[in-house]
């Protein structure tokens, strides 16, 4: 390009060079994204590995953590005793051996022999109303007889749900697992029917979970893509202190959160800034700082010249808020001092974002921050509140993995079962109880409930 002496032309040349460089950078990114879409990628791949990765395993020294080993079973737990006797001769020289002592070794094993039960169901008739009545044993999961008399037991049905919804195995793999481990034959249709039936039994529990989430002091919502019958759908999750509710819905609208929480919800919502959450006008809001920091860091990495100043300064102020939280938690700053520092930080951020920005990307971020300036440091007003929506992202990752393994649901009945059982499994995990045992008891008709607020 020929040099020019006109000041205006020089400015245009510099602008043209910047645009050409930006165009080339975007072309490279588009090429990389196009190539990546044609390759198989591991779930949650984050690009190329680092040049100097950390050594795997625990770190030596004081950072190793608590040393532990598998504890031996209690004496009453031991079912079998076996003697590992000495050989007749020394395996090295052939000499005579003298026993010095007896040591103990313990082993826990899974039972691979299935239990076959026969229930002799006594059937009768009422003398007065002539109604047919039959007996019921506590281990039965159904009253069906005739062609449907051969069934899976409650533990086996709970195991099918565990393998499918928690382990991520497809129904075909579930049947092969039961066949290879226990010799139990089951068709893929039988596996699917077991899951649907278990979900039907869990419907009242699911409704209680939804109500508990709607009454929570705080809730963390999030959503991600799903597939139903090969068509796009959305998996929504709402995480509360005691329960997690999943909903698979055809749309990404805020109707799911509205149905569970109600528009008059007055707790605290920690979310990624998605606009439908703004309709909850009575609630406190906490914008996820991790999303904002990632956005600011990406903008600073791609911006040129003076445009890098704004996103860098935004990231500095947000990280200063996190530092204030940590100092208060460590006892280095009082509650009053935290309030004063928070007010100063909010004023600095408002002064930073209010003036119009010449860079379009900076202006978009500034508008978002200005519109939600009261929602950025709620975690400093409510000490102990999360500053990010990590709880919802952790809960929804569990569903994303299942979608990557077997692609979603084939029918809306299966999608409903997916929502119900994932909610029960995740809530049991939150409460530190076994979802497998919970479902097994529920399938037997035993009165059982989760520890949820009334």
C-alpha angles and dihedrals in degrees: 000000000000116000116245131201099213111103092217092050091049090054090050091049091052090048090050091051092050091050092048091051091048090048091052092048092051091048090055091049091049091050091050092048091048092051092045092054090059094053131075109250131192115250112276094006110179101197129267118356118254120267093238108032121191117262110262121244133035120330117245124242127028092343093061093093130213113342112226143163137191109289119228117249122262114263092251090055095061112104102174136035122201130180120224096199126196119261118252094250139020108274091221106044104006093241127150116273127223117201112235103179145330120250128193130235124181133207134185117205136180118243109241098181110093122226114237114202130191119201116200098210112205111216124195145159131236112246092212107042097014091231116161112241130182133187125253129210119208091240094056118103097189142023093221118131136174114036090003095049095104107077144156118261122246094259092049092050091048089050091054090054091046093052094046103039102028103025093040095229118154117237090258092055091045091058092048090049093053091046096049098041103037108009091243113147117216132160124227088247089053090052092050091047090051091054093048092048092049090050090051090054090050096052095101090048090050092053090050089051092052091050092048091052091048091054096047122123088229135013134190113209128189139156140203139178123286136173129229116185089344092303126114118267136154134247111212125191132188116190121200131177094267106019144027124214124200124194128183109206135172091236139048093223125128090251091101094056090043092053093052101036104025122226090267093062107141102184127097123285120202109195147144096261098265106167099233089067088066089074089076092085096167094054130089111241132211115191112216105256092200091063091048094046092049091049092048093046092050091049092050091049093055101032122102132219115333094357090081093066098073100051091043091052091047090053091049093054093046091050089048088059091053090049090053090052092052093047091051092048090051091052095247094121131037127234090255092048090050091054092049093048091046092054091049090049093050091051092050091051092048091050089050099050102035101076113079115258125224093212110080095216092050091048092052091051091045092052091050093049092046092050091051100032090126092053100056102078103029088123088065090053091049107038111211094034116125117253093207137041092243092133092061093043090051091049094046094047087068088061094042091058091053091050091051092049101048106005103247131284129333097209138020089245087059090046090054090050089049091054094047098046096041088053092050093046095047093045091051088051090051090052095046097243133123113264088196092060092041093055093042091056091044092053090054090057093249112155103249134151140179121253096261130148113262 
